[in-house]
Amino acid sequence: MTTKTNSTTVENHDSMFDAVLARLDVAAKIYGLSDDVTTVLRNPQKQVKVSIPVMMDNGKMQVFEGFRTIHSTVLGPSKGGIRYALDVCDDEVKALSAWMTFKCAVANLPYGGAKGGIKCDPRAMSVGELERLTKAYTVAMADVFGPQTDIPAPDMGTSGREMAWLVDAYNKVHRGNFPGVTTGKPVGLGGSLGRDAATGRGVMVATLAALKKMNMDASKVTCAVQGFGNVGSHAARLLNEKGIKICAIGDHTVTLWNEKGIDIKAALEYAKTNGNVLKGFTGGVEIKPSELLTANVDVLVPAALQNVITEEIAHSIKAKLIIEGANGPTTPEADAILQEKKIIVVPDILANGGGVTVSYFEWVQNNQGYYWSEDEVNTKHDASMNSAFEHVWNNGQQYKTTMRIGAYITALKKVELGIKARGNY
C-alpha cells in the first residue's frame, strides 16, 4: 500500500528508520538535495553495540545489550539521549539518531545527532542494579562519549540520576572532571536551571506560534495532551497557564476527558503523590486512549509514544492543529491524510526541540563554568524556539509543502552546507 505526499510516493513502513528515510527522501526531492548528500544522510556514521555484564542483587550475572548510534557529526559533536526499555533495538536507535541530526539542525545548534539505549526493564531493577548497569555501559562506551565528541542525555527510562552516574564513571575512566560529557544532570552537578520543563516549554512556544499563524485566540482554544510524563505534564501545565483549556490528558495507566477543562494543577499534584501516574485521579471521565486522539478539541499534543497517529486514526482526528511532543508519533501514511484534511502538524523535530536547546545551554554553561538564572535560560529558549518555528514555517510556505517537510528542508539546508564545506576524501 502506498500514499501520495506532494506528488512523491511514500511506502508503508514498519521500520522506524525507514519512516525517517521516507520523510528525508520526500524533503530531498522537493528541495533538490544532491544525491551525494542524500546518500550520506541515509547512512549512520557509526553504530556501536556492546554486551554489558552486571551482577544482579540475587548474586547472578546478567548480560544486557547496549547501543549507541552516531548518525552525523558534520555540524559538531553528536547529541542524543539514552533510553532504558525492553524494546530498544538497532532500528529504533538508528531512527532516533537521525531525528536528532535534523532536530539539532532545525534548532540551529552546533551539534550532530546520536542516540543510545539499553535493552532492559528499569522498573523491575533496583537502584543498585541500575547504577551498576549505567556505569558499566559508560565504561563500555568510554571511547565513544566525550564533551567534544558525543554527548548523551536522559531519555525514556532515564533521568538526571543516571546522567550523574554516567559523569562519575566517565570521570574515573578519563581521570578528570568533565561535566559537559552529558546533559540533563542534576542542577547541583552542573545541570541547567529550566532543563526539566524545557521540552514541554518548547511544545507550548510552538503551539502559541502556530495559533498566531492560524489567527486563533489561545484563551478560546481547547486541547488534548497524550502522555503525562516529563514532556506531557509540563506542556499541559504551561499551555493551561497561557489560557488554553486542557480537556483530555492520559498516561499509560488511564485516559481522562472533561469538557469543562481538567484542573491541571490538581492532576500534577495527584501524580506527584501517587507514583507519577494518573490512575485514580477523579478530575475527568475515563475514556479509551484512542478517543483522546480523536477528541473534539482544537489542539492535539501527542507526547507519549511513536506511531500512535496511524492511517486509521488520522481519518477521525478533529483537531485543527497537532503539536508533536513525542518522537515520531505520526506515521508517514497518516501524514498524507492529515495534509488532505488541512490539519497543521508542527513536527517532532521542531516541536520537541526545546529539550535539546536547553541541553545545549547546559553544555555551554559547563564549558564556561558560569551558570545562568532560570529566567535567562527560558528567555533564550523561547527566542530560539520562535526563530526555529519561523524558519520552518517560511520553508513550508516557500516550497508549498507541510511543516514537517518544511522542517526537514530547514535541516537539510544546514547539513548540506556543512557536508559540502568540509569536502570529502
Secondary structure, DSSP 8 states (H G I E B T S, - for coil): -EEEETTEEEE--SSHHHHHHHHHHHHHHHHT--HHHHHHHTS-SEEEEEEEEEE-TTS-EEEEEEEEEEEE-SSSSEEEEEEEETT--HHHHHHHHHHHHHHHHHTT-S-EEEEEEEES-GGGS-HHHHHHHHHHHHHHTTTT-BTTTEEEEE-TT--HHHHHHHHHHHHHHHTS--GGG-SS--GGGT--TT-TTHHHHHHHHHHHHHHHHTT--GGG-EEEEE--SHHHHHHHHHHHHTT-EEEEEE-SS-EEE-TT---HHHHHHHHHHTTT--TT--SSEE--HHHHHT-S-SEEEE-S-TT-B-HHHHHH---SEEE--SSS-B-HHHHHHHHHTT-EEE-HHHHTTHHHHHHHHHHHHHHHT----HHHHHHHHHHHHHHHHHHHHHHHHHTT--HHHHHHHHHHHHHHHHHHHH---
